[in-house]
Amino acid sequence: MRRSILTLWSALLFSAHLLWGNDSAASVQLSVAASLTDATKALSADFGKTRPEIDIFFNFGSSGALAKQIEQGAPVDIFISAHPKWMKHLADKNLVDTSSERVFGYNTLVFTGDPKLQPLKLVDTVQLKRIAIGIPESVPAGQYAKQALTASGLWDTLEQGNRLMLTQDVRQALIYADRGEVDGAFVYKTDALLAKNATILFNVPTELHDQITYPIALTMTGKNNGEARALFEYLKTPKADAIIAGFGFESAR
């Protein structure tokens, strides 16, 4: 019940931010994959040093959920997805400016959990009791993980054994692992580095899943927003690349 209330409260706050942002003479609305939360806030703070008059509002969540919000009319200016699938989904509906689309950065998939489980390999996950993973249908980290587990012949065993705890986004999976509520979780390396108790137990072999790519684009609304275009151009700079690299992302340059 408490989690449902918090989720509703977060949704209400986001709606309020959208309304406030629309009343502002200079505002930008960003919908960003949850794994980019800290990096995006740092980028916003740096951009604000030279453009303090622009109010920036964030909405962080799973890429699939964010894309569906945009599809349903959420007034978003810039969308950063953790999987090309959801950018294409919006492009097919003419909701993003495809001429602005580019790769923002790359990431790595890892398995993080109790340090006492070391050493551990992907094949050993079938011996664990509980594993957190983002819902594959809407959370890119979960989709990449399912892809790797399927390629390894492990997915059916874990799913049928009822050992998978599905989460709304990758940060939720990390929290469960860090609190010890699960044996481990499939998350991005950039998220795992934020854990206080859990540690990276192994990197998921990259040949088992698609490259983890973060596409970015202006929405059809954003391309007509001068402030959004200014922020979008800033996000192309070497300074922005250096900031995301500091959070463990690989630059697209």
N, C-alpha and C positions, 0 to 999 in steps of 0.2 A: 504494500500500500504506500509506504513512504517513497519508494522509487517511482511509483506512478504519479504521486503528487509532485515530486521533483521534476519529472519529465514534463508534466503539464505546466508547471511554473516556468521552466526553461522555454517552453513553446510560447507562453504568454509574454515573457520578456522579449523574445525575438520579435514577436508581433509588434510589441510596443516600440522596439528599436526601429522597425521598418517604418512605423508611423512617424516617429520623431525625425528619422532620416529624411523622409519625404518633405517634412516641413522645413528642413534646413536648406540654406542657400547653397551650401557646398558639402555634399555628403556622398559617401560611396558605400554600397552594400556588398559584402563578400560572403559567398557560400564556399566553404573550404573543407576538404577531407580532414577528419578528426586527427589524423597522424601529423598534420601540419600545424596544429594548434599553436605550439610554442614558437615555431619559426615564423608563422604569420604575424603573431603579436609583436615579435622583435622587428620584423620588416616594417610593420605599421608605425612603430615607435621611431624608427630611423627615418622613414619618409616624413613623419610629422615634424621633424626638426627643421625641414625646409618649407613644409606646407602645413603649418599649424592650423590654418583656417579651415582645413578639410576634416570633417567628422567621418570616421571610419567605423562601420558596424560589422560585426562578425556573426556568422552562423556556422558552427562546426558540427559535423555529424558524418554518418556513412555517406559515401558518394551517391549511392542509389537513392537514399532518402532525400538528399539535397536536390538531386536531379528531378525527382518527382515533385518537390516543392516548387521548383522553377516551372515545371510543366503545368502546375496548378495555378500559376500566376504570381508567385512570390516575386516582389520587385528587386531582383538581384542584378548587380552590375558586372561582377567578375565571379567566375566559377573555376575552382581548381579541384579536379577529380583525382582519385588515387588509382583510376583505371580508365583507359581510353573508351571502354564500353559505354560509360555513362555520358561522356562528352559526345560520342557518336549518337547516342540516344536523343540528346537535345539538338544536335546538328540536323538529324533526320526530320525533326519537327520544326526546323527553322527558328530555334530559340537561342542559338548562339551565333556570333559573327565568325563564321569559319575562316575568314581571311585573317583573323587575329590569332587563331589557335596555334599553339606551339607547345613544345615539351618544357615543363618548368623544372623537372628534376627526376631523379631515380632513387630507388630505395632497395633494401635487402630484406628478405624474409628470414626470420629466426624463430627458434623455439626457446622460450624463457621459462624458468621455474626454480624450484628448490635446488640450491647448490649441492645438497646432499645426494642428488640424483646423478651427479657426474661420475663417470663418463656416460654419455647418452647419445644415441644415434636415432635417426628417423625411424628405423625399423623397430626400435625399442619402445616407441610410443604405444604400441598395442598392449604393452604390459602395464601401462598406467591406468589408474582408476577414473580420473576425471581430467578432461582437457578443454580449455576455453578456446573458442574459435568464432570469429565473426560470421554472421549469417551469410553463407556464400552467395545467395541471391541478391544481396544488397550491399554487403561489406567487401570491398576488394581484397583486403588481407585474407578474409575467409575464402574468397574465390581462388586466390593464389594457393592457399594451403590445401584446399580440396583438390586442386589440380595436381599438386605434388603428391598428395596421399593417394589419389587415384592412379597416377602414373606408377606409384610404388606398390600398388596392389593392397594398400592398407585401409582405404576409405571405408569399404563395406564392413570390415571387421570392427572398426571404431564406431561407425554409425549404428550397426545392428547390436553392438554391445552396450548401447545407450551410455557411452562414455564422453560424448561431446556436449559441452555446455555452450549453447549458441548465444552470442552477444550482439547488441545493437550497433556497436562500432569497435574498432581495434583498441581504443583506450579502455573500454570496459573489460575487454579480455585481459589486458595488462594488469588492471586493478585486481582482478580475481587471482591472477598468478602471484602478484606482489603481496597480497594478503594471505596467501597460502590456502585459499578456498578451493583451488584446483592444483593438480600436480604440475601443470604447466600450461602455456598458451602459445599459439602461433600469432606472432606480432611482427611489426617491422623493427629493424635494428634501431632506428631512431627512437622508437617508443621504448624498447627494452633498455636503452641507455638511461632512461629516466627512473627506472625501478630502484627502490630502496633496499629491498630484500631479495627479490628474484635475480637470477643471473642468466646470461645467455648460455644455454646448454649445447646448442649446435646451430650452425647456419643451414638452412634448407638448401639442398643442391639447386643451383640456378637452372640447370638443364631440365628440371622437373616441372617448371612452370614458366609462364610468359614473363618477359622482362617487366619489372615493376616500374611503371611509367606514370608520371603525374602531368597530364595535359592541363593547360590553362587557356581560357578564352574570355573575351568580353561577351556578355549576352547582347541580344538585340537592343535591350534598354541601355546597357552600359556603353555601347558604341556611340550613343548620342549624349553621353554624360562626360563633359570635359574633365571633371575631377577624376572620374573613373579611368579615363584615357591617360591622365597624368600618372596615376598610381600604376597603371598597367605598364607604362613605359619605364617607370622606375624599377619595376620587377624584372626588367630585362638587363639591368646594369650589372657590372662586375661587383659592385658593392652588395647588391642583393644576392648574387651568387655566393659571395663570401659568407654572408649571414646564414644562408641555408646550409652551407657546407659545415658551419660551426655546430649545426644540430645533427650532423651525420648524413645529410642528403648529398647525393652526387649531382653536381651541376650538369646541365644539358649541353654546356659549351664544350 
